[in-house]
């Protein structure tokens, strides 16, 4: 026969419901098998604590126990017949479940999953290392991972470190977006019902060259005056590496060149385009010959630029 539930929880018979909950929280946290791996004594103690709270945490069962109608195991006592009846293990002829008890709610808060009150049970009595029929999954862990724009577009692997010292290799899917959360199942904290998950929120760092405008990937392409006037081939960066790009004769700043398939993921397994906007750049150091040429040009062939 189980010990007196008041003694197990260390509370007086006059204890209120809040005191009983507080006592259970404290003892369950101390003796939970996840906190005492391999400790059979702690596991047995946790079973006793769970059984005691299942009885005293339910107002109706507690009333019956205090009145001597059920024993510490929750079995009905038939007065005058000399012993326990043939009812179920947790109260009366029906065997019952945990309606009216917030056992699973409290364990859910403590160990990562909130069980529904009166919901399905895995078994009829306290299971190993858990409360009666309750096997809480471990809590999820959350982390934020910064990635480069190229990694978001092309995918890749990144290693992340958690506060408990664990490291985890995270696979970045091609076409990842800023704020996207990756769920890595079974990489959270341990629980009797299995490990929780790791939830990794992605944050894309600002890029020094590329920027996103609506659904387009855009960059500025510096072009020299001779290449803009005469046309030519220039080297241009892309998320996939450098490419050679043809600048048409007579190019102007703001004109866009399209690099097909070098932009953002399009959501259909492909890639959009990268727009390279021409920016005509003068030499960094003053050039007397260029200044003389510009002076003659302005004098002899003036023109008013029009917005294209």
Backbone bond lengths (Angstrom), bond angles and torsions (degrees), N, CA, C in turn:
res aa  C-N    CA-C-N  psi(-1)  N-CA   C-N-CA  omega(-1)  CA-C   N-CA-C  phi
1 X - - - 1.467 - - 1.519 109.34 -
2 X 1.335 117.59 140.31 1.461 122.29 -178.16 1.517 110.63 -66.88
3 X 1.332 114.67 155.47 1.461 120.49 176.57 1.526 110.39 -68.35
4 X 1.310 114.66 162.33 1.459 120.10 177.41 1.531 108.71 -57.22
5 X 1.339 119.02 124.59 1.473 121.01 -175.48 1.525 113.23 -62.67
6 X 1.339 117.06 -28.70 1.458 118.76 177.61 1.533 110.17 -66.46
7 X 1.342 115.98 -40.11 1.459 120.25 178.10 1.521 110.99 -66.47
8 X 1.334 116.45 -39.98 1.465 120.40 -179.21 1.527 110.63 -61.22
9 X 1.330 117.37 -43.47 1.466 120.75 -178.82 1.525 112.18 -85.32
10 X 1.335 116.67 -10.41 1.463 119.57 178.34 1.513 113.40 70.03
11 X 1.331 116.65 37.70 1.460 120.60 -179.82 1.523 108.74 -125.36
12 X 1.327 117.73 152.24 1.474 119.97 177.10 1.523 110.36 -75.68
13 X 1.320 115.92 163.89 1.470 119.99 -179.90 1.522 112.08 -66.47
14 X 1.321 116.50 -17.74 1.466 120.14 179.06 1.533 111.85 -88.53
15 X 1.328 118.32 2.15 1.468 121.83 -175.58 1.519 111.18 -61.40
16 X 1.317 115.24 141.21 1.455 120.08 177.03 1.532 111.09 -82.57
17 X 1.335 115.66 172.86 1.468 120.54 -177.20 1.531 111.57 -61.64
18 X 1.334 117.94 -39.37 1.467 120.84 179.90 1.521 111.07 -64.90
19 X 1.340 117.33 -39.88 1.466 120.23 178.47 1.528 110.82 -64.08
20 X 1.315 116.62 -38.01 1.470 120.55 179.30 1.528 110.19 -66.43
21 X 1.329 116.48 -42.66 1.465 119.40 178.02 1.526 110.84 -62.03
22 X 1.345 116.76 -44.89 1.462 120.08 -178.61 1.526 110.86 -61.84
23 X 1.324 116.32 -42.00 1.467 119.94 179.35 1.521 110.67 -63.55
24 X 1.337 116.44 -42.14 1.468 119.24 179.11 1.528 111.35 -64.35
25 X 1.328 117.61 -44.57 1.464 120.76 179.12 1.536 110.49 -55.38
26 X 1.317 115.46 -47.67 1.464 120.62 -176.25 1.525 111.19 -63.31
27 X 1.330 117.52 -47.18 1.458 121.03 -177.04 1.527 112.09 -72.96
28 X 1.344 116.60 -37.46 1.464 119.37 179.64 1.522 110.88 -64.95
29 X 1.317 116.31 -40.70 1.466 120.02 178.55 1.520 110.89 -65.46
30 X 1.341 117.06 -38.60 1.462 121.37 -177.84 1.521 111.67 -69.92
31 X 1.330 117.78 -40.75 1.465 121.13 -171.49 1.524 113.91 -104.03
32 X 1.339 118.98 1.59 1.461 119.94 -178.00 1.529 110.34 -58.69
33 X 1.344 118.24 135.88 1.470 121.17 -178.07 1.518 114.11 -57.30
34 X 1.334 117.85 -29.01 1.466 119.00 178.60 1.522 111.25 -65.66
35 X 1.342 116.65 -27.44 1.456 120.60 177.68 1.525 111.93 -90.09
36 X 1.346 116.36 -9.46 1.469 121.14 -178.79 1.526 110.03 -137.08
37 X 1.331 118.10 61.61 1.468 119.74 -175.76 1.523 112.34 -59.03
38 X 1.340 114.80 129.79 1.458 120.36 177.60 1.515 115.08 81.17
39 X 1.319 118.61 -0.93 1.467 122.48 -177.95 1.530 108.35 -92.53
40 X 1.337 116.48 100.96 1.462 121.12 -177.23 1.526 112.01 -66.60
41 X 1.348 115.78 -34.47 1.460 118.61 -179.89 1.530 110.60 -65.09
42 X 1.353 116.18 -41.72 1.458 119.70 178.31 1.524 110.57 -65.69
43 X 1.341 116.23 -37.06 1.462 119.77 178.84 1.522 110.93 -63.80
44 X 1.348 116.26 -42.80 1.456 119.96 179.11 1.524 111.21 -66.26
45 X 1.334 115.76 -40.05 1.460 120.14 178.14 1.525 110.64 -62.69
46 X 1.354 117.06 -39.74 1.459 120.79 178.87 1.529 110.49 -63.83
47 X 1.335 117.26 -38.00 1.463 120.22 176.99 1.526 110.80 -61.51
48 X 1.341 115.92 -43.21 1.463 119.37 -179.53 1.527 110.96 -64.13
49 X 1.325 115.61 -44.32 1.464 120.18 179.72 1.530 110.40 -61.86
50 X 1.351 115.71 -42.81 1.472 119.99 -179.64 1.525 111.16 -63.32
51 X 1.351 115.68 -44.26 1.461 119.12 179.48 1.519 112.18 -64.50
52 X 1.345 116.30 -38.42 1.463 119.80 179.63 1.523 111.05 -65.25
53 X 1.333 116.31 -41.90 1.459 118.18 -179.51 1.525 111.57 -71.40
54 X 1.340 117.14 -32.75 1.460 118.81 176.92 1.523 110.62 -59.82
55 X 1.323 116.13 -32.88 1.462 119.17 -179.47 1.526 111.33 -82.94
56 X 1.342 116.93 -51.06 1.466 119.63 -175.53 1.523 112.69 -79.22
57 X 1.325 118.26 -20.80 1.456 120.53 179.24 1.514 112.87 -78.70
58 X 1.314 116.81 -10.67 1.463 122.58 177.47 1.527 107.67 -104.10
59 X 1.330 117.13 116.03 1.461 120.85 -173.94 1.531 112.51 -57.55
60 X 1.329 116.87 -39.54 1.459 119.75 -177.54 1.528 110.88 -70.35
61 X 1.320 117.46 -42.99 1.470 120.24 178.90 1.529 110.40 -65.39
62 X 1.333 115.52 -39.84 1.469 118.21 179.48 1.521 110.39 -62.50
63 X 1.326 116.70 -43.20 1.468 119.59 179.39 1.531 110.66 -60.18
64 X 1.344 115.72 -42.70 1.470 119.16 -179.95 1.520 111.28 -66.24
65 X 1.343 117.31 -38.41 1.458 119.90 179.23 1.521 110.69 -66.33
66 X 1.338 116.50 -45.41 1.460 120.07 -179.77 1.531 111.18 -63.01
67 X 1.336 116.29 -29.54 1.468 120.14 -179.91 1.523 112.28 -86.53
68 X 1.349 117.09 -2.40 1.454 120.77 -179.81 1.506 113.81 79.61
69 X 1.338 118.04 14.31 1.469 120.94 -178.68 1.527 111.78 -81.65
70 X 1.341 117.45 -25.90 1.466 121.78 174.93 1.516 107.87 -132.59
71 X 1.351 115.44 156.69 1.456 118.83 179.73 1.521 110.12 -94.12
72 X 1.336 116.50 -173.78 1.465 121.30 -175.93 1.520 112.69 -66.58
73 X 1.347 116.98 -16.64 1.463 120.60 175.20 1.517 111.78 -88.95
74 X 1.332 116.99 -1.84 1.449 120.88 -179.42 1.506 113.74 84.91
75 X 1.345 117.12 9.88 1.470 120.10 -179.15 1.526 110.57 -91.25
76 X 1.312 114.00 143.39 1.460 119.38 -176.43 1.518 110.84 -68.25
77 X 1.310 115.86 138.43 1.465 122.50 178.75 1.523 108.52 -101.50
78 X 1.344 116.33 121.00 1.473 120.84 178.22 1.517 108.04 -97.88
79 X 1.299 116.49 107.07 1.457 120.42 -178.02 1.529 110.17 -69.36
80 X 1.312 113.90 136.46 1.465 119.80 177.20 1.510 112.29 90.91
81 X 1.322 119.17 -7.89 1.449 121.37 179.16 1.526 111.98 -110.12
82 X 1.335 115.23 0.77 1.445 118.49 167.50 1.511 115.38 80.89
83 X 1.309 121.85 11.68 1.460 118.16 178.89 1.497 112.00 176.66
84 X 1.292 114.55 -178.15 1.457 119.78 -178.09 1.499 112.00 -71.33
85 X 1.313 115.73 154.40 1.445 120.79 177.98 1.508 111.47 -83.25
86 X 1.316 115.03 -168.16 1.455 120.83 -175.79 1.515 112.44 -103.98
87 X 1.317 115.08 23.57 1.460 117.95 -178.07 1.513 111.81 -72.00
88 X 1.344 114.26 -179.90 1.459 119.72 179.44 1.508 111.43 -71.06
89 X 1.310 118.36 171.36 1.453 122.60 -171.53 1.516 114.29 -71.78
90 X 1.346 119.08 -14.27 1.461 117.86 -177.40 1.519 111.71 -128.88
91 X 1.334 115.72 45.71 1.455 117.13 165.16 1.493 113.88 114.00
92 X 1.341 116.59 112.41 1.451 121.94 170.85 1.508 111.73 75.77
93 X 1.324 114.12 -177.88 1.450 119.21 -176.10 1.499 112.52 -73.39
94 X 1.306 117.59 -18.61 1.458 119.14 -174.32 1.508 115.19 -88.54
95 X 1.301 119.32 -21.84 1.453 121.00 -179.35 1.493 113.82 82.89
96 X 1.211 124.62 -26.15 1.429 131.03 155.03 1.473 124.16 76.08
97 X 1.277 124.41 -63.47 1.460 121.55 -164.84 1.504 110.58 96.50
98 X 1.341 117.32 -155.82 1.453 119.55 -171.90 1.516 111.72 -125.38
99 X 1.311 118.75 27.98 1.443 120.18 177.13 1.519 109.25 -57.44
100 X 1.365 115.26 134.64 1.445 119.37 179.23 1.513 112.54 90.63
101 X 1.332 118.60 -10.37 1.465 120.79 178.85 1.509 109.32 -106.55
102 X 1.342 116.47 141.38 1.462 119.21 176.55 1.517 110.40 -101.11
103 X 1.324 116.66 31.75 1.467 122.57 178.93 1.523 111.45 -54.37
104 X 1.351 115.78 -54.86 1.464 118.03 -175.44 1.518 111.92 -69.86
105 X 1.342 117.54 -30.02 1.464 119.86 176.34 1.521 110.66 -61.07
106 X 1.343 115.96 -45.79 1.459 119.75 -177.60 1.518 110.72 -67.27
107 X 1.322 117.92 -45.61 1.470 119.79 178.36 1.520 111.05 -63.35
108 X 1.344 116.16 -36.62 1.464 118.66 178.41 1.509 111.75 -61.65
109 X 1.331 116.86 -41.94 1.457 120.64 178.28 1.518 111.22 -64.35
110 X 1.351 116.59 -37.46 1.461 120.21 -175.24 1.515 112.52 -79.75
111 X 1.328 117.43 -34.05 1.456 119.67 -170.63 1.519 113.56 -124.75
112 X 1.339 118.38 22.39 1.447 119.83 163.07 1.488 117.94 101.96
113 X 1.332 120.92 -3.45 1.457 120.10 178.62 1.514 108.98 -148.28
114 X 1.317 116.73 134.40 1.471 120.53 -179.15 1.518 108.35 -96.92
115 X 1.321 116.61 118.12 1.450 120.76 178.45 1.499 110.59 -84.25
116 X 1.303 116.97 145.35 1.456 120.51 179.41 1.515 111.00 -75.01
117 X 1.292 116.85 142.22 1.451 121.72 -178.75 1.521 109.43 -70.54
118 X 1.350 115.72 124.53 1.450 119.31 178.35 1.502 112.69 75.48
119 X 1.341 119.27 16.15 1.449 122.10 -176.99 1.515 111.48 -83.53
120 X 1.355 117.22 -172.84 1.456 121.38 -177.67 1.520 110.96 -61.74
121 X 1.333 116.60 148.32 1.447 121.51 -179.83 1.514 109.41 -121.01
122 X 1.334 115.33 150.84 1.459 119.96 177.74 1.510 110.94 -82.51
123 X 1.330 119.11 -21.63 1.453 120.73 -178.23 1.512 110.55 -162.21
124 X 1.345 115.82 178.04 1.443 118.79 -173.66 1.500 114.80 -92.43
125 X 1.317 119.05 -13.54 1.454 120.39 -176.49 1.497 109.83 -141.12
126 X 1.330 117.93 -175.02 1.449 120.64 -177.69 1.511 110.83 -63.48
127 X 1.320 116.19 122.84 1.455 120.79 177.33 1.506 110.27 -82.54
128 X 1.328 118.35 169.00 1.451 120.97 -179.61 1.506 111.17 -64.27
129 X 1.309 116.15 119.76 1.451 121.02 175.17 1.499 114.69 77.40
130 X 1.333 119.11 6.73 1.456 119.92 179.50 1.506 108.48 -139.28
131 X 1.332 116.27 177.00 1.443 120.08 175.92 1.503 109.38 -77.55
132 X 1.315 117.35 -177.32 1.456 120.67 -177.84 1.514 111.24 -58.12
133 X 1.336 116.99 106.44 1.449 121.47 176.05 1.506 114.18 70.46
134 X 1.321 119.80 13.24 1.461 121.21 -174.48 1.513 110.38 -115.20
135 X 1.324 116.94 124.00 1.462 121.38 178.60 1.517 108.46 -126.00
136 X 1.339 117.55 86.68 1.460 119.53 -174.03 1.516 112.68 -69.34
137 X 1.306 115.65 136.69 1.458 120.69 172.46 1.518 108.69 -74.95
138 X 1.315 116.66 148.32 1.458 120.11 179.81 1.516 111.55 -64.79
139 X 1.330 117.05 158.10 1.470 120.19 -179.14 1.522 111.84 -69.89
140 X 1.321 115.37 151.37 1.460 120.86 173.72 1.526 109.40 -73.28
141 X 1.313 115.27 154.55 1.462 120.68 172.38 1.526 107.45 -116.72
142 X 1.318 116.66 148.15 1.462 121.73 -177.92 1.517 110.11 -123.15
143 X 1.318 114.66 146.03 1.464 120.36 178.12 1.521 108.59 -151.77
144 X 1.322 115.93 158.27 1.462 122.67 178.37 1.518 107.69 -115.23
145 X 1.319 116.90 132.41 1.455 121.86 -175.58 1.529 109.47 -125.09
146 X 1.329 116.63 120.23 1.462 121.24 176.52 1.527 109.41 -87.02
147 X 1.326 115.40 135.07 1.459 120.76 179.26 1.526 109.07 -132.20
148 X 1.336 115.49 158.24 1.460 120.49 176.03 1.523 110.14 -79.90
149 X 1.320 115.52 160.48 1.459 120.20 179.43 1.526 110.82 -60.18
150 X 1.342 116.53 -40.18 1.463 119.48 179.15 1.523 111.48 -60.77
151 X 1.346 116.80 -37.98 1.465 120.39 178.55 1.524 110.93 -67.70
152 X 1.331 117.12 -36.69 1.461 120.38 178.11 1.529 110.67 -65.57
153 X 1.324 116.50 -37.24 1.469 120.33 -177.71 1.522 111.46 -77.53
154 X 1.326 115.93 -47.68 1.463 120.86 -171.17 1.521 113.28 -94.41
155 X 1.342 117.70 -17.43 1.456 120.60 -173.74 1.523 110.66 82.80
156 X 1.319 115.85 174.13 1.454 120.39 179.47 1.511 110.57 158.75
157 X 1.319 116.18 -167.41 1.459 122.13 -179.95 1.520 109.97 -122.99
158 X 1.328 115.40 141.93 1.455 121.55 176.97 1.528 108.22 -136.00
159 X 1.312 116.19 145.73 1.466 120.74 176.71 1.523 108.59 -101.55
160 X 1.327 115.13 132.31 1.452 120.63 -179.10 1.520 108.88 -121.64
161 X 1.330 116.76 144.32 1.456 122.51 179.96 1.528 109.49 -111.32
162 X 1.337 116.28 137.69 1.449 122.16 177.55 1.523 109.74 -100.31
163 X 1.325 115.82 165.17 1.459 120.81 -177.48 1.519 112.62 -65.08
164 X 1.349 117.35 -24.33 1.458 119.20 -179.90 1.524 112.62 -84.23
165 X 1.345 117.24 6.14 1.458 121.25 177.15 1.519 114.45 95.62
166 X 1.344 117.20 -9.79 1.466 119.30 178.93 1.519 110.83 -72.31
167 X 1.325 115.95 149.83 1.459 121.63 171.70 1.520 108.49 -120.30
168 X 1.312 115.64 152.09 1.461 120.92 -176.76 1.513 109.18 -144.75
169 X 1.318 116.68 131.79 1.461 121.72 175.74 1.526 108.75 -85.91
170 X 1.311 115.83 121.25 1.465 122.13 -176.47 1.525 109.16 -107.18
171 X 1.308 116.61 129.75 1.468 121.69 175.85 1.518 109.20 -88.91
172 X 1.327 116.66 117.32 1.459 121.63 177.89 1.530 107.94 -86.49
173 X 1.329 118.38 119.64 1.461 118.93 -179.74 1.523 111.05 -72.53
174 X 1.328 116.88 145.69 1.462 120.71 174.99 1.526 109.05 -60.81
175 X 1.330 115.70 134.04 1.453 120.20 -179.14 1.510 113.63 85.76
176 X 1.327 117.82 19.33 1.464 120.79 178.98 1.525 110.18 -64.00
177 X 1.326 115.91 150.24 1.461 120.77 -177.39 1.528 110.53 -117.61
178 X 1.313 115.76 158.72 1.463 121.67 179.23 1.527 109.53 -65.90
179 X 1.333 117.05 130.45 1.454 121.45 -178.78 1.518 114.02 88.33
180 X 1.316 118.11 -5.78 1.465 120.98 179.08 1.523 109.87 -66.64
181 X 1.338 116.81 140.76 1.454 121.72 179.27 1.520 110.12 -110.30
182 X 1.319 115.69 126.00 1.461 121.93 176.96 1.520 108.57 -96.74
183 X 1.314 117.40 130.89 1.468 122.25 177.73 1.520 108.62 -103.37
184 X 1.312 116.24 116.99 1.457 122.38 178.12 1.525 107.41 -106.02
185 X 1.318 115.92 101.94 1.453 120.75 -172.49 1.529 111.13 -69.66
186 X 1.332 113.77 137.99 1.453 119.96 175.87 1.516 115.18 79.77
187 X 1.344 117.70 10.95 1.459 120.27 179.93 1.534 111.74 -111.33
188 X 1.336 116.54 16.76 1.449 120.35 175.46 1.513 110.35 -91.46
189 X 1.329 116.43 -155.16 1.456 120.94 -179.19 1.526 110.24 -84.41
190 X 1.327 115.40 155.89 1.458 120.70 -174.15 1.521 110.90 -77.06
191 X 1.317 114.99 150.50 1.457 122.75 174.57 1.517 108.64 -150.72
192 X 1.335 117.01 167.98 1.472 119.49 -179.18 1.514 111.74 -64.22
193 X 1.313 116.91 -29.33 1.463 120.38 178.70 1.514 112.91 -90.88
194 X 1.321 117.71 13.57 1.464 121.44 -178.72 1.515 110.97 111.34
195 X 1.304 115.78 172.28 1.458 120.64 -179.74 1.525 110.86 -79.02
196 X 1.329 114.63 150.48 1.458 119.73 172.17 1.520 110.39 -75.52
197 X 1.309 116.22 -168.17 1.462 121.59 -177.23 1.523 110.57 -109.89
198 X 1.319 115.22 161.64 1.462 121.47 170.86 1.524 107.54 -102.97
199 X 1.314 117.19 125.65 1.464 123.02 -179.76 1.523 107.72 -108.51
200 X 1.334 115.87 112.77 1.460 121.82 -174.01 1.526 108.62 -110.14
201 X 1.335 116.84 113.93 1.460 121.67 177.65 1.528 109.55 -90.52
202 X 1.325 116.49 127.30 1.453 122.00 -177.48 1.527 110.70 -90.27
203 X 1.319 115.20 138.83 1.460 121.57 176.10 1.522 107.53 -131.16
204 X 1.335 116.91 121.32 1.466 121.26 -176.94 1.529 109.15 -89.53
205 X 1.316 116.02 124.57 1.465 120.48 179.68 1.528 110.41 -68.99
206 X 1.331 117.44 146.83 1.470 119.46 171.79 1.528 110.08 -60.04
207 X 1.332 116.16 141.16 1.467 120.64 -176.78 1.527 109.96 -103.24
208 X 1.321 117.75 141.23 1.473 119.38 -178.69 1.526 113.98 -71.27
209 X 1.327 118.51 -17.55 1.474 121.71 -176.16 1.523 111.39 -115.67
210 X 1.323 116.89 -50.08 1.465 121.24 -172.94 1.526 110.63 -96.02
211 X 1.331 114.99 149.89 1.464 121.00 174.83 1.531 108.33 -144.90
212 X 1.304 114.65 155.69 1.456 120.57 -178.98 1.513 109.52 -100.23
213 X 1.324 116.61 127.80 1.461 122.85 173.93 1.517 107.89 -124.13
214 X 1.336 115.35 108.94 1.470 121.14 -171.16 1.523 107.82 57.27
215 X 1.316 118.81 -120.74 1.464 120.99 179.72 1.522 112.29 -102.66
216 X 1.336 117.00 12.27 1.454 121.49 -177.62 1.524 110.61 -104.74
217 X 1.328 115.55 146.17 1.454 121.62 170.27 1.522 107.41 -98.17
218 X 1.339 116.47 128.04 1.458 121.81 -171.38 1.521 109.04 -129.30
219 X 1.339 116.20 149.28 1.457 120.49 172.79 1.525 108.33 -147.63
220 X 1.328 116.07 159.92 1.466 121.78 172.77 1.523 108.49 -91.81
221 X 1.334 115.98 137.39 1.467 121.38 -179.17 1.528 109.22 -116.01
222 X 1.342 118.02 106.09 1.468 119.73 178.44 1.535 110.76 -67.94
223 X 1.326 115.91 131.84 1.478 121.75 -179.73 1.527 108.01 -131.92
224 X 1.321 116.47 136.29 1.469 120.83 178.88 1.532 110.25 -74.16
225 X 1.334 116.01 162.32 1.467 120.74 179.13 1.527 111.24 -60.86
226 X 1.358 120.09 -47.21 1.473 118.95 179.63 1.529 112.89 -59.61
227 X 1.367 117.35 -40.86 1.471 119.45 -179.92 1.526 111.08 -67.47
228 X 1.329 116.10 -34.44 1.463 118.45 178.37 1.529 110.91 -69.16
229 X 1.323 117.12 -38.66 1.469 120.95 -177.83 1.515 111.09 -76.16
230 X 1.333 116.72 -46.79 1.468 121.40 -171.68 1.530 113.22 -97.54
231 X 1.334 117.10 -13.94 1.464 119.84 -172.30 1.521 109.60 82.55
232 X 1.291 117.63 162.57 1.455 121.00 179.04 1.516 110.93 166.07
233 X 1.319 114.59 -179.09 1.469 120.56 179.22 1.528 109.10 -109.59
234 X 1.325 115.75 134.90 1.458 121.71 -179.09 1.525 108.82 -129.39
235 X 1.321 116.32 157.38 1.459 122.02 175.43 1.533 109.16 -86.98
236 X 1.320 115.14 132.46 1.472 120.59 -178.09 1.528 109.63 -128.50
237 X 1.342 118.07 137.01 1.470 120.32 176.66 1.526 111.15 -78.21
238 X 1.310 116.57 148.55 1.466 123.45 171.08 1.524 107.19 -139.33
239 X 1.328 118.45 165.82 1.471 119.32 175.98 1.519 113.11 -59.94
240 X 1.336 117.29 -19.62 1.463 121.13 -179.75 1.527 112.18 -95.58
241 X 1.335 118.25 -2.58 1.453 121.33 -176.82 1.529 111.53 122.65
242 X 1.335 116.05 179.03 1.464 121.67 -178.24 1.524 111.42 -70.39
243 X 1.337 114.87 143.47 1.468 120.98 173.56 1.524 107.94 -134.38
244 X 1.326 115.80 159.80 1.465 121.32 175.74 1.522 108.58 -94.53
245 X 1.344 115.03 130.67 1.459 120.67 -172.96 1.521 110.06 -126.46
246 X 1.321 116.58 136.49 1.459 121.38 179.82 1.524 110.77 -89.14
247 X 1.330 115.93 122.71 1.464 121.54 174.72 1.528 107.41 -95.09
248 X 1.332 118.41 124.24 1.468 119.88 -177.12 1.531 111.51 -71.50
249 X 1.320 115.83 153.93 1.462 121.06 177.59 1.537 109.66 -61.55
250 X 1.325 115.54 137.61 1.465 120.48 178.82 1.517 113.55 75.60
251 X 1.336 118.10 28.33 1.465 121.11 -179.58 1.529 110.81 -70.20
252 X 1.317 115.64 149.01 1.459 121.32 178.56 1.526 110.01 -123.43
253 X 1.325 115.80 156.66 1.459 120.53 176.34 1.533 110.12 -60.53
254 X 1.317 115.94 140.43 1.468 121.43 -178.94 1.507 112.61 93.90
255 X 1.325 118.18 -18.61 1.460 120.71 177.13 1.524 109.27 -68.55
256 X 1.321 117.87 138.20 1.466 122.19 -175.65 1.515 111.41 -105.72
257 X 1.304 115.03 136.51 1.462 122.84 171.82 1.522 107.28 -109.93
258 X 1.319 116.59 136.63 1.465 121.37 -174.40 1.525 110.28 -102.65
259 X 1.334 115.35 125.71 1.464 121.02 175.10 1.523 107.57 -106.71
260 X 1.292 116.45 104.84 1.466 122.07 -172.82 1.530 111.02 -68.60
261 X 1.339 114.18 135.95 1.463 120.57 174.82 1.503 114.67 71.76
262 X 1.322 118.07 15.56 1.472 120.54 -179.42 1.529 111.90 -112.67
263 X 1.321 117.13 11.87 1.459 120.38 -176.51 1.511 113.25 -102.32
264 X 1.327 116.03 -145.54 1.458 122.88 -176.38 1.518 111.47 -78.67
265 X 1.339 116.28 160.62 1.464 120.48 174.48 1.525 109.07 -63.35
266 X 1.318 116.06 140.22 1.466 119.73 -174.91 1.524 113.18 -96.01
267 X 1.345 118.56 2.64 1.459 121.23 179.82 1.511 113.78 83.37
268 X 1.321 117.97 -3.53 1.465 121.45 179.55 1.530 110.96 -118.98
269 X 1.316 115.99 19.28 1.458 119.85 -179.30 1.509 113.49 89.33
270 X 1.322 118.15 -0.37 1.462 121.99 -179.88 1.517 111.67 -113.71
271 X 1.323 115.03 -166.99 1.458 121.59 -179.11 1.514 109.45 -128.89
272 X 1.322 114.53 144.30 1.452 119.81 173.02 1.521 110.18 -80.77
273 X 1.332 115.82 -165.75 1.466 121.22 -176.41 1.525 110.32 -102.90
274 X 1.315 114.09 158.70 1.458 122.50 173.77 1.523 107.92 -106.90
275 X 1.330 116.22 126.31 1.461 121.00 178.17 1.524 109.29 -97.39
276 X 1.346 115.60 122.33 1.467 121.49 177.25 1.519 108.25 -103.89
277 X 1.314 117.30 112.48 1.462 121.65 -178.17 1.524 109.58 -94.25
278 X 1.293 115.18 121.99 1.463 121.31 -175.03 1.524 110.78 -68.39
279 X 1.305 115.31 133.97 1.462 122.94 173.23 1.531 107.24 -127.42
280 X 1.326 116.89 107.91 1.477 120.13 -178.63 1.526 108.54 -74.50
281 X 1.301 114.97 125.84 1.464 121.71 -174.29 1.535 110.11 -115.55
282 X 1.336 116.78 131.03 1.467 122.24 173.04 1.525 109.19 -79.80
283 X 1.328 117.99 162.71 1.468 120.31 175.76 1.522 110.00 -58.91
284 X 1.328 115.92 147.63 1.460 120.15 -178.92 1.534 111.11 -65.41
285 X 1.341 116.37 -37.46 1.475 120.23 178.96 1.526 109.45 -98.74
286 X 1.313 118.03 143.56 1.473 120.09 177.91 1.536 111.07 -55.73
287 X 1.337 115.68 139.87 1.469 121.45 -179.38 1.533 108.35 -119.42
288 X 1.344 118.37 110.13 1.469 120.57 -177.20 1.524 113.07 -58.69
289 X 1.318 118.46 -38.98 1.470 120.94 -179.23 1.531 110.59 -66.30
290 X 1.340 116.47 -41.36 1.462 119.24 178.67 1.522 110.33 -65.87
291 X 1.312 117.44 -37.88 1.456 121.14 178.85 1.531 110.76 -65.94
292 X 1.322 116.69 -39.88 1.475 120.39 178.68 1.520 110.49 -66.22
293 X 1.358 116.17 -41.76 1.457 120.29 178.36 1.530 110.66 -62.58
294 X 1.342 116.67 -43.80 1.453 120.45 -179.21 1.518 111.41 -64.50
295 X 1.344 115.91 -35.80 1.467 119.34 179.46 1.523 110.28 -65.47
296 X 1.345 117.21 -45.03 1.472 119.82 178.31 1.530 110.56 -63.73
297 X 1.339 116.46 -42.05 1.473 120.90 -178.35 1.531 110.29 -62.14
298 X 1.308 116.04 -43.66 1.466 119.01 179.84 1.525 111.18 -65.48
299 X 1.308 116.49 -34.80 1.463 120.56 -179.89 1.517 111.38 -73.36
300 X 1.334 116.70 -43.57 1.464 120.23 -171.33 1.522 113.52 -94.94
301 X 1.335 118.21 -30.19 1.476 120.09 -173.98 1.540 110.37 -135.35
302 X 1.316 117.25 60.70 1.471 119.58 179.89 1.531 111.32 -65.97
303 X 1.328 115.65 149.02 1.481 120.28 175.88 1.533 108.23 -153.14
304 X 1.321 114.81 157.28 1.468 121.78 178.64 1.526 108.01 -108.30
305 X 1.342 118.67 115.98 1.469 120.44 -179.84 1.516 110.45 -64.05
306 X 1.311 115.82 143.24 1.466 122.30 173.96 1.514 109.45 -113.09
307 X 1.336 115.39 143.85 1.449 120.07 178.98 1.525 109.38 -69.39
308 X 1.335 115.80 130.33 1.465 119.36 179.17 1.518 109.60 -95.16
